[in-house]
Amino acid sequence: MGEGLNKWLKQTKKLDSKQEVILNVAVLNVFLRTKKDEILDLYGLTEPQYNVLRILKGVYPDGHPRCEIINRMIDPSPDITRLIDRLIKKKLVKRMKDKDDKRMSVAKITDKGILLTDEITKKIKEKFDVLLTDVNDESCKYVSEFCEKIYGERK
């Protein structure tokens, strides 16, 4: 087991390479989420709320109905309606009736939501650029390809 993983897990038990990589990915996920949450906490947002803002910013000036937002989330929220309600309360998102189907509502990001999303994204990028200072582009591509080999065709 790698030295960094040994320190994190406070153990020295020998693992096979597949167990080790799964644990390393899990530890990295927690580590990166913690670093991102440090920034999101400054703005009173959660990771799922930020994910929704990024999704809606990506289709601006259009929006998405709840089901489409859920389909695009990294970690789908079972209670997307309340999550969107909280973003509406903060004036980061607005809810509109669909122009074709009046029974369906569409969430759209507001100008305030765009500005906040841009600000947070910039801070997260700056923090992650520092974390990845010693990691070259070739390594990043390798890790991305590795991850996609595992989950790419299974969603």
Residue pairs with C-beta under 8 A, 6 or more apart in sequence:
1 9
1 11
1 12
1 13
1 14
1 15
1 20
2 20
2 24
5 20
5 23
5 24
5 27
6 12
8 27
9 23
9 27
15 23
25 147
32 128
32 131
33 47
35 127
35 128
35 131
36 47
36 50
36 124
36 127
37 47
38 127
39 120
39 123
39 124
39 127
40 46
40 47
40 49
40 50
40 120
43 116
43 120
44 90
45 53
45 120
47 75
48 73
48 75
48 77
48 83
49 83
49 86
49 87
50 117
50 120
51 73
51 74
51 75
52 69
52 73
52 77
52 80
52 83
52 84
52 87
52 93
52 107
53 87
53 92
53 93
53 109
53 113
53 116
53 117
54 117
54 121
55 64
55 69
55 72
55 73
56 63
56 64
56 69
56 93
56 107
56 108
56 109
56 113
57 109
57 113
57 114
57 117
57 118
60 108
60 109
60 114
61 108
62 106
62 108
63 96
63 106
63 107
63 108
63 109
64 72
64 106
64 107
65 98
65 104
65 105
65 106
65 107
66 80
66 81
66 84
66 105
66 107
69 80
69 84
69 107
70 76
70 77
70 80
77 83
84 93
84 95
84 107
87 93
87 107
87 113
88 94
88 95
91 110
91 112
91 113
92 109
92 110
92 112
92 113
92 116
93 107
93 108
93 109
93 110
93 113
94 107
94 108
94 110
95 105
95 106
95 107
95 108
96 105
96 106
96 107
96 108
97 104
97 105
97 106
98 104
98 105
98 106
109 117
132 140
